[in-house]
């Protein structure tokens, strides 16, 4: 339990996982945009930690420009229920404001 909590309690970690759970696989820029206030350096660091723990996968495609996408592994998707429960608790404790990560997923795609 201690090892899992130490991994999940790193800065921004649970929010990164929440965004990937709700928005699916994203390119680095889209993921950074979905997490207001995070620096590129911090996002890269947290993604590397999550990738080494086999919670997040990194898909690199050598296109021009290179395309790098991040998403949850099977192990990462196992956290979905836990994140949903934390979201329920957060809404009960702190109000029922809409989560931007969830809003973006339910919004229609631009250009459609």
C-alpha positions as CSV (number, residue, x, y, z in Angstrom):
1,X,0.0,0.0,0.0
2,X,2.8,2.4,0.9
3,X,4.5,1.9,-2.4
4,X,1.3,2.5,-4.4
5,X,0.5,5.6,-2.4
6,X,4.0,7.1,-2.8
7,X,3.6,6.6,-6.6
8,X,0.2,8.2,-6.8
9,X,0.8,11.0,-4.4
10,X,3.6,12.5,-6.6
11,X,2.9,16.1,-7.7
12,X,0.2,16.2,-10.5
13,X,0.1,12.4,-10.7
14,X,-3.5,11.7,-9.9
15,X,-4.7,14.6,-12.1
16,X,-2.6,13.3,-15.1
17,X,-4.2,9.9,-14.6
18,X,-7.7,11.5,-14.2
19,X,-7.2,13.3,-17.5
20,X,-6.0,10.2,-19.4
21,X,-8.9,8.2,-17.9
22,X,-11.5,10.7,-19.0
23,X,-10.0,11.9,-22.3
24,X,-8.2,8.8,-23.5
25,X,-4.8,8.6,-25.3
26,X,-3.4,12.1,-25.9
27,X,-0.5,13.8,-27.6
28,X,1.9,15.5,-25.2
29,X,0.7,19.0,-26.1
30,X,-3.0,18.1,-25.7
31,X,-2.3,16.5,-22.3
32,X,-0.3,19.6,-21.2
33,X,-3.2,21.9,-22.3
34,X,-5.7,19.8,-20.4
35,X,-3.7,20.3,-17.1
36,X,-3.6,24.0,-16.5
37,X,-0.6,25.2,-14.5
38,X,1.7,22.2,-15.1
39,X,5.1,22.8,-16.7
40,X,6.5,20.7,-19.6
41,X,9.3,19.6,-17.4
42,X,7.0,18.4,-14.6
43,X,4.7,16.7,-17.0
44,X,7.6,14.9,-18.7
45,X,9.0,13.8,-15.3
46,X,5.7,12.5,-14.0
47,X,5.0,10.7,-17.3
48,X,8.4,9.0,-17.1
49,X,7.7,7.8,-13.6
50,X,4.2,6.5,-14.6
51,X,5.7,4.8,-17.6
52,X,8.4,3.1,-15.6
53,X,5.6,1.8,-13.2
54,X,3.8,0.5,-16.3
55,X,0.7,2.7,-15.6
56,X,1.1,4.9,-18.7
57,X,2.3,3.9,-22.1
58,X,4.3,6.1,-24.5
59,X,3.7,5.7,-28.2
60,X,6.3,7.3,-30.4
61,X,5.9,7.6,-34.1
62,X,8.8,9.0,-36.2
63,X,6.7,11.3,-38.3
64,X,7.5,14.9,-39.2
65,X,7.1,16.4,-36.7
66,X,7.4,13.4,-34.4
67,X,4.2,12.2,-32.7
68,X,4.2,11.1,-29.1
69,X,1.0,9.9,-27.5
70,X,0.3,8.9,-23.9
71,X,-2.4,6.7,-22.5
72,X,-3.2,4.3,-19.7
73,X,-2.1,0.7,-19.7
74,X,-4.3,-2.1,-18.4
75,X,-2.7,-1.5,-15.1
76,X,-3.5,2.2,-15.3
77,X,-7.1,1.5,-16.3
78,X,-7.4,-0.5,-13.1
79,X,-7.1,2.8,-11.2
80,X,-10.3,4.1,-13.0
81,X,-12.7,3.0,-10.3
82,X,-10.4,4.5,-7.5
83,X,-10.2,7.8,-9.4
84,X,-14.0,7.9,-9.9
85,X,-14.5,7.3,-6.1
86,X,-12.0,10.1,-5.3
87,X,-13.9,12.4,-7.7
88,X,-17.2,11.6,-6.0
89,X,-15.6,12.3,-2.6
90,X,-14.0,15.6,-3.9
91,X,-17.4,16.8,-5.2
92,X,-19.0,16.0,-1.9
93,X,-16.4,17.7,0.2
94,X,-15.6,20.7,-2.1
95,X,-18.7,21.3,-4.2
96,X,-20.1,20.0,-7.4
97,X,-18.1,22.1,-9.9
98,X,-17.6,20.4,-13.3
99,X,-14.2,18.9,-13.8
100,X,-12.5,20.4,-16.9
101,X,-11.1,16.9,-17.8
102,X,-14.6,15.5,-17.9
103,X,-16.1,18.5,-19.7
104,X,-13.5,18.2,-22.6
105,X,-14.3,14.5,-23.1
106,X,-18.0,15.1,-23.4
107,X,-17.6,18.2,-25.6
108,X,-18.2,17.7,-29.4
109,X,-15.0,17.6,-31.4
110,X,-14.2,20.8,-33.2
111,X,-14.7,20.8,-36.9
112,X,-17.4,18.1,-36.8
